[in-house]
């Protein structure tokens, strides 16, 4: 099959695929590396991590800009606001996903 210039369309398509494949694998490698940094190495600059959580109490660890532990905070809620423990946990997990995309 030829286009209006006489160049074979099939050949240009395979050339584009061959040019794209190395970039795809490099991108895949960096996504895997960022996943390892965030979830396995717990690297979260200016972030938080859950140390422990119960029904109405949560202990979180905060980190500074270079990812070193800054402080540990214990937060308690009354039985009326137990839902906040789940909300904080959800936000911290969303933060980890955002770090994977960021790195």
Secondary structure, 3 states (H helix, E strand, C coil): CECCCCCEHHHHHHHHHHHHHHHHHHHHHHHHHHHHHHHHCCCCCCCEEEEEECCCEEEEEEECCCCCEEEEEEEECCHHHCHHHHHHHHHHHHHHHHHHHHC
